[in-house]
Amino acid sequence: MKLSENQNLKTYNTFGMEVYARRFVQLESAEEVPAVMEEWLRQRPYYILGGGANTLFTEDFDGTIAHPVFGGIEMMEKSGEKVLLRVAAGEPWDNLIQYCIEHEYYGIENLTAIPGLAGSAPVQNIGAYGVEVKDTIVKVQGYRISTGEPFELTNADCRFAYRNSVFKQEMKNDCVITYVWFQLSTEKHFTLTYQGLVQSLQEREMPLTLRNVSDCVRRIRDAKLPDPAIIGNGGSFFKNPVVQAGKYRDLKAQYPDLVAYDAPNGDKKLSAGQLIEKAGWKGKRVGNAGTWKNQALVLVNHGGATPQEVLGVADAVIHDVNALFGITLEMEINRM
Ligand SMILES: Cc1cc2nc3c(=O)[nH]c(=O)nc-3n(C[C@H](O)[C@H](O)[C@H](O)COP(=O)(O)OP(=O)(O)OC[C@H]3O[C@@H](n4cnc5c(N)ncnc54)[C@H](O)[C@@H]3O)c2cc1C
């Protein structure tokens, strides 16, 4: 365990917000989690911070930040075409993608280049290009902070949904995830439901291999999303809103090009990016904050933006989308 006081978090969140944490504990192994919980986390407030790619710090944090840095990918079992991997919370997510490509394990290649750590992947059930991580997670291990007890949740216990899980509900800010277990396949198979991905493979005349699919995903992402190392951002700032079929029909009559995907119970999931764009916010800048020129759903820090500037843009976007469509956008990012 490594402890520091009055830690600048600027390099620990992809938005690049310059805020300070009173105490910052780097967790160097899963074994030291119980002692750290006992000594530091029981004194609230606390926050478990992975790569900070889904966290917007809005002020200095007068408490303890626990940041897992212990990594590692272990092959636990191989049976038939199935492989079981145990991945430690501090392992960067994209390292797992590279590992799977090298070993030819299929299932998560569409999730290439999502920033953050493996321990955070189940929290919001990361997803991209037709794949959600929930389809490969077998179990999640960790500790409950309120009781200090270890837990082991099966996939069903995690209650995964679109950008949601038990870790964002009952267990929100009450657990330290230590290991995530993934089941992947050695049998060649791909998810090619996203038209842009198919098109990219075809245009570049690339044979269907794990590496090629992963490369295409990376290229599509690079073209659309700002690199947090250059322009601070937290990826999709808002969730795609889900509306009832009737509401969708009314909007579609008004906006024939409205993009929508089927959601459970006959509902429709709209594209938050499109709504924001139609509200006139694509690529707009207010002071040092704004929305990204190639993807309106991404709020950005053009350099030196304060949390108040980012929140100001977020509030204005919510207001304008609501005024135009009668839909209230919900933040995907964790606001601290
Ligand atoms: C450029 C960009 C593109 C992105 N693209 C996508 C995308 O395509 N799809 C997608 O789903 N997301 C995307 N994201 C969002 C982000 O990458 C994911 O949400 C990722 O899982 C965040 O990981 P993190 O480690 O940085 O999480 P953090 O921001 O550090 O934490 C996120 C949440 O998880 C909790 N948490 C973190 N680690 C632990 C732990 N060990 N135990 C318990 N709780 C924990 C935190 O308390 C917090 O509530 C993008 C972000 C960026 C910046």
The ligand as an SDF file (V2000), in Angstrom:
LIG
                    3D

 53 58  0  0  0  0  0  0  0  0999 V2000
  -12.4650    8.4840  -24.5930 C   0  0  0  0  0  0  0  0  0  0  0  0
  -13.3910    7.5730  -23.8090 C   0  0  0  0  0  0  0  0  0  0  0  0
  -14.1270    6.6080  -24.4670 C   0  0  0  0  0  0  0  0  0  0  0  0
  -14.9880    5.7540  -23.7490 C   0  0  0  0  0  0  0  0  0  0  0  0
  -15.6930    4.8070  -24.4450 N   0  0  0  0  0  0  0  0  0  0  0  0
  -16.5180    3.9780  -23.7700 C   0  0  0  0  0  0  0  0  0  0  0  0
  -17.2610    2.9660  -24.4690 C   0  0  0  0  0  0  0  0  0  0  0  0
  -17.1460    2.8090  -25.6850 O   0  0  0  0  0  0  0  0  0  0  0  0
  -18.0800    2.1710  -23.7620 N   0  0  0  0  0  0  0  0  0  0  0  0
  -18.2220    2.2920  -22.4050 C   0  0  0  0  0  0  0  0  0  0  0  0
  -18.9910    1.5220  -21.8170 O   0  0  0  0  0  0  0  0  0  0  0  0
  -17.5360    3.2320  -21.7200 N   0  0  0  0  0  0  0  0  0  0  0  0
  -16.6930    4.0700  -22.3610 C   0  0  0  0  0  0  0  0  0  0  0  0
  -15.9930    5.0320  -21.6810 N   0  0  0  0  0  0  0  0  0  0  0  0
  -16.1740    5.1500  -20.2200 C   0  0  0  0  0  0  0  0  0  0  0  0
  -15.0850    4.4220  -19.4160 C   0  0  0  0  0  0  0  0  0  0  0  0
  -13.9990    4.0690  -20.2220 O   0  0  0  0  0  0  0  0  0  0  0  0
  -15.6340    3.1610  -18.7430 C   0  0  0  0  0  0  0  0  0  0  0  0
  -16.7360    3.4760  -17.9190 O   0  0  0  0  0  0  0  0  0  0  0  0
  -14.5640    2.4590  -17.9010 C   0  0  0  0  0  0  0  0  0  0  0  0
  -15.0580    1.2350  -17.4090 O   0  0  0  0  0  0  0  0  0  0  0  0
  -14.1210    3.3350  -16.7560 C   0  0  0  0  0  0  0  0  0  0  0  0
  -13.0460    2.6850  -16.1080 O   0  0  0  0  0  0  0  0  0  0  0  0
  -12.2080    3.4340  -15.0210 P   0  0  0  0  0  0  0  0  0  0  0  0
  -11.2980    2.4280  -14.4040 O   0  0  0  0  0  0  0  0  0  0  0  0
  -11.5520    4.6080  -15.5730 O   0  0  0  0  0  0  0  0  0  0  0  0
  -13.3720    3.8460  -14.0050 O   0  0  0  0  0  0  0  0  0  0  0  0
  -13.4530    5.0360  -12.9390 P   0  0  0  0  0  0  0  0  0  0  0  0
  -13.9190    6.2710  -13.6060 O   0  0  0  0  0  0  0  0  0  0  0  0
  -12.2200    5.1040  -12.1520 O   0  0  0  0  0  0  0  0  0  0  0  0
  -14.6400    4.4590  -12.0290 O   0  0  0  0  0  0  0  0  0  0  0  0
  -15.9120    4.2670  -12.5630 C   0  0  0  0  0  0  0  0  0  0  0  0
  -16.8400    3.7230  -11.4800 C   0  0  0  0  0  0  0  0  0  0  0  0
  -16.4020    2.4340  -11.0660 O   0  0  0  0  0  0  0  0  0  0  0  0
  -16.1000    2.4330   -9.6770 C   0  0  0  0  0  0  0  0  0  0  0  0
  -14.9230    1.5670   -9.5090 N   0  0  0  0  0  0  0  0  0  0  0  0
  -13.7590    1.6480  -10.2020 C   0  0  0  0  0  0  0  0  0  0  0  0
  -12.9320    0.6490   -9.8210 N   0  0  0  0  0  0  0  0  0  0  0  0
  -13.5800   -0.0430   -8.8540 C   0  0  0  0  0  0  0  0  0  0  0  0
  -13.2400   -1.1730   -8.0550 C   0  0  0  0  0  0  0  0  0  0  0  0
  -12.0750   -1.8150   -8.1700 N   0  0  0  0  0  0  0  0  0  0  0  0
  -14.1420   -1.5950   -7.1420 N   0  0  0  0  0  0  0  0  0  0  0  0
  -15.3390   -0.9840   -7.0090 C   0  0  0  0  0  0  0  0  0  0  0  0
  -15.7200    0.0730   -7.7380 N   0  0  0  0  0  0  0  0  0  0  0  0
  -14.8520    0.5420   -8.6560 C   0  0  0  0  0  0  0  0  0  0  0  0
  -15.8450    3.8710   -9.3080 C   0  0  0  0  0  0  0  0  0  0  0  0
  -16.0630    4.0950   -7.9230 O   0  0  0  0  0  0  0  0  0  0  0  0
  -16.8430    4.5570  -10.2020 C   0  0  0  0  0  0  0  0  0  0  0  0
  -18.1340    4.4830   -9.6390 O   0  0  0  0  0  0  0  0  0  0  0  0
  -15.1230    5.8890  -22.3550 C   0  0  0  0  0  0  0  0  0  0  0  0
  -14.3470    6.8610  -21.6830 C   0  0  0  0  0  0  0  0  0  0  0  0
  -13.4860    7.6860  -22.4050 C   0  0  0  0  0  0  0  0  0  0  0  0
  -12.6770    8.6980  -21.6450 C   0  0  0  0  0  0  0  0  0  0  0  0
  1  2  1  0
  2  3  1  0
  2 52  2  0
  3  4  2  0
  4  5  1  0
  4 50  1  0
  5  6  2  0
  6  7  1  0
  6 13  1  0
  7  8  2  0
  7  9  1  0
  9 10  1  0
 10 11  2  0
 10 12  1  0
 12 13  2  0
 13 14  1  0
 14 15  1  0
 14 50  1  0
 15 16  1  0
 16 17  1  0
 16 18  1  0
 18 19  1  0
 18 20  1  0
 20 21  1  0
 20 22  1  0
 22 23  1  0
 23 24  1  0
 24 25  2  0
 24 26  1  0
 24 27  1  0
 27 28  1  0
 28 29  2  0
 28 30  1  0
 28 31  1  0
 31 32  1  0
 32 33  1  0
 33 34  1  0
 33 48  1  0
 34 35  1  0
 35 36  1  0
 35 46  1  0
 36 37  1  0
 36 45  1  0
 37 38  2  0
 38 39  1  0
 39 40  1  0
 39 45  2  0
 40 41  1  0
 40 42  2  0
 42 43  1  0
 43 44  2  0
 44 45  1  0
 46 47  1  0
 46 48  1  0
 48 49  1  0
 50 51  2  0
 51 52  1  0
 52 53  1  0
M  END
$$$$
